[in-house]
Amino acid sequence: MNKRIAIIGEYYNNFKPHSSIMESIEHVKKKHKVEIEVDWVDTLRAEQEGESLFANYSGFWSAPGSPFKSLEGALSAIKYARVNNIPHLGTCAGFQHSIIEFARNVLMDKHAQHEEYDEESSTLFISKLACSLAGKRMTVNLLPNSIAFECYNSTETVEDYYCNFGINPEFQDKLLHDDLIISGTDQDGEIRIIELAKNSFFVSTLFVPQTYSTENRPHPIIERFVLECIK
């Protein structure tokens, strides 16, 4: 069976964080002379077809673009990747949804919510940022011996953001768990990259690495993700 990546989301070419996803994957394919097919998967379809659909893919990219048509569809793909140890990359909203999935299914806080879907919830693990990061370029400090550190081979990087939502400070301490690695933070200690300790590659970033990828220099996290998907 041909290797395939599912990009979970329905906002394909709205603006740069979406359109650059396919380009960034092509950068890796060209550099390493490898082949892998890529499909955009609507979150409603993900919810309706579930594992019968997911079984066709060797990797999942949870894309920007919330609120999606189906929160449950977005979360179901993340859960499938996590439980089955299938490579997963989340960027921007994909990071936010990874947090919700972890809170609901690992921390067992079944009411964990994202403010874009239910602003009245009392368990908003993801909330509107006090200061928007949209359009900002900021330094991320990397945890030694993490996958992120291995990708960059550095203790810091500079990345682009297009987001208005992030981890609610009131719930950040609840995320302290042996299975979750905080591998990237900003200058104020805010979480910018998470990994899962039990998975070979499960990385989610609040920033959008795809916008920083070029043909001459594929983004190192995306490069690692694609190469994991073709193993």
N, C-alpha and C positions, 0 to 999 in steps of 0.2 A: 504494500500500500504506500502511495506517495505521502511524504510528510506534508502536513498542513498546519497552518496557524489560524486560529479563530480570533478575530478582533471583535470583542464584544462591545456593541454600541451601534447607534443608528445615525450619528452625525458625521457623515463621511468626509465632506469637503467644505464644511462651513467656514473654517479659518485654519491658520497655519498648524496648530496642534493636531488637527485631524488629517489634513492633506499630507503632512510630513511623515506620518506613520508609514505609509507604503514606501515613500522615498527612502526612509531610513533603513527599512528591511532590504530594499534593493541595494543600498550601499554595502551591506554585509554580504549579500549574495555575490555581488560583483567582485569584492575583495577576495573572498575565499573560493570563488568559482563553485558555488553550491546551488542546489535547486530546492526550493520549498514553496508550496502554494499557499496563498493567503485569501481568506474569505472574511468579509464583514458579516457578523451575525447579529441581527436585530434582537434586542432584549426580550421582546414579546415571543419571538420564535424560541429563544433560549428557555423561557419559562414553559412554553407549551411542549417542546420536544425533549428537553432535559438530557438525560444521559444517553439516550439513543442518538442524539445529535452530537454530543460532546465526545463520544467514543471515536469519532472520525478524525480527531485532532491530536497532534503531538505537542501542542503548545497553545497558550491562551494569553492574549493581550487585552487587559481591561482598559478601555479607551477613555479619553476625556469626554465630557458632554452632558453631565447630569443637569436637570433630572431626566433620566431615561424613561421610556414608555413603561418599562417594567423593572422596578427595583428588585423584585424577586428573581427575575430572569438574570439580571446582572450578578446578583449574589450567588445564584445556583452554579454559574460557571466558575466563579472563584472557589466555591466550596468543592466542586468536582476536581479542580486542579490541586487544591490543598490536600484533600483526602487521598487522591490517587498519585500524589507526587509527580505531577506533570508540570513542566516549566510554565511559570506564570509571571507576567510583567504587568504591573498596574501603573498608570501615569495619570496624575492630576485627579480626576474623578475616580479613576481606577484605584488610586491610593485610598481615597475616601471610602470607597465601597469595600476595599480589603479590610479596613478597620471595622466596618459594620459587620462584615461576615465573621471576623475573628471574635468580635464581642458577642455576637449572637450564638455562635456554634462552638467556640472554645471556652470563652468566659461564661457562657450559658446565661447571658443577659438577653433574653429573647425579645426584649422591647427596645434594644439598642436602635437608635434612629439617626437619620440624616436630616438636617433642618430644611433642606430643599423639598423633602417629601412630606414632612410633618413638623411644622414650626412650633406646634403646641406641645410636642412630646416633652416629657420630663427626663428622658434619657437620651439626650442629644450628644452622642459621641462625636458627631461632626456638626459644627456650627459655623455661622458666618464669621469670618475673620474680622477682628477689630480694625485691622488695617489691610486692605486688599493687597494681594501680591500680583495681581494682573499686570503684566507688562514689565515686571521687575526682573533684574538679574542679580543673583545673590550668591554668596559663598556658602558651601555646604561642607561641614567638617565630617570626616569619615572615620569610622571605628576600625582600628587595626584588626586584622585577621577575619574581617567580614567579607562577604562576597563583593560588596560595593568597593571595599578597599582593594581587593584583588583585581577588580575590573579597571580601576583607575591607576593602580599602583602608586597611590598618593594618599596623603592624609586630608586633602581638601580638593574641592572642585568648584567651579562657578557655573550656575545653571539658570535657565529661564523659567519663569512662572507665568501662568495664565489663570490663576485660581482666585476665587473669592471665599472659599470654604476650606476649613482644615480641622484638626483635632481640637475639640473643646477642652480648654485648660482644666475645667472642672472634672474631666474624666480621664485626663492623661495618666494619672497614677494607677487607674484601674487596668491600664494596658501592661503594667509590669508583670510579666509572666515568663516562665522559662522557655516557652515555645516561640516567643516573639523577641527578635533582636532589633534594637534601635541602632541602625548602622549609619545614620546620617542626621545631623542636627545643624541648625543655623547658629548664628552668633549669640542668640539668646537661649539656646538650649531647646528650641522648638523642634519637634520631630519632622524630618523631611524624607527619610528613607526608613522603611521597615523590611525585615527579612524574617522568614520562618526557619527556626533551627532544625526542624525535622525534614525539611524539603531540600532537594538538591539544588533547585533554583526557584525561589519564590521571593521576588523583589518588587516592592511598590514604592514609587517616588511621588511626592507632591508636586515636584517640578516636571517639566516636559522634556525629557532628553532628546526626543525625536527632532526638536527644532534646532538642536546643536549638532546634528549629524551631517556629514558631508561625504561626497563620493571619495574624496582623498583621505578622509578620516572618519570612518563610521563611529558612532557614539559607543563607548566601551561597554555600557550596560546592555544596549540593544545588540551589540555584537555577541556578547556572552549569551544572551537570551536565545538568539537565532541559532547559534551553534549548539546550544543545549537541546533545542527542538529537533535537530536533525540527527542526534545520536541514535 
